[in-house]
């Protein structure tokens, strides 16, 4: 792959955005290759947790703006459509996905991070959706995912001004879950990923599905989905073993 590289480290699958000379800016090739990487790791039974990060000093600084000069309205729509479909693929994979935000996460880069399930950031990271400064707006899901994470007012303020925010502020607003020093970033990410990978992968995938679908449904519909799934969870071999281990005081 030209724009990313994969590292299999079961139970982890690492995806590195790899255009450091361009601050890992997104082009059509990266969209294609990132989608292929998600597909490969989703089908790898030894990989339980996916981790997305960037090489160099950026997670991802957004779309490659030099590409914009070649876009007509139809081309721009198709580019946004491909980007949106990639974000949906990241969000809907049944395996948990952690964004390890090592630096700038701007525009489409922040949209990638928001499509992930958990965000762990270096305290040096900066985040924002600066598209308004180009006379456009986020096109890879930012107008929809950001309000769901930080609330309508905060999301509008960020998108109306295009201002960047610090990792600490992002944590305060609910945009990221964990902020640590640059030196501790990988260690903390590994610690979280290890804990998740040790849990039932069937239950993890069901939790992810229920939360994502529930947020787009009424509370009553979400609760009904939860009850139905909860009953089926007891039929899995993993649940039977873990319950038996608990009752017999064995470590799962």
Secondary structure as UniProt FT lines:
FT   STRAND          4..9
FT   TURN            10..11
FT   STRAND          12..17
FT   HELIX           20..22
FT   TURN            23..24
FT   HELIX           28..42
FT   TURN            45..46
FT   STRAND          49..54
FT   TURN            56..57
FT   STRAND          58..60
FT   HELIX           65..70
FT   HELIX           73..92
FT   STRAND          96..101
FT   STRAND          104..106
FT   HELIX           108..115
FT   STRAND          118..122
FT   TURN            123..124
FT   STRAND          126..128
FT   HELIX           130..134
FT   HELIX           142..150
FT   HELIX           152..161
FT   STRAND          165..166
FT   HELIX           167..173
FT   STRAND          178..180
FT   TURN            182..184
FT   HELIX           185..197
FT   HELIX           201..215
FT   HELIX           219..233
FT   TURN            234..235
FT   HELIX           237..247
FT   TURN            248..249
//
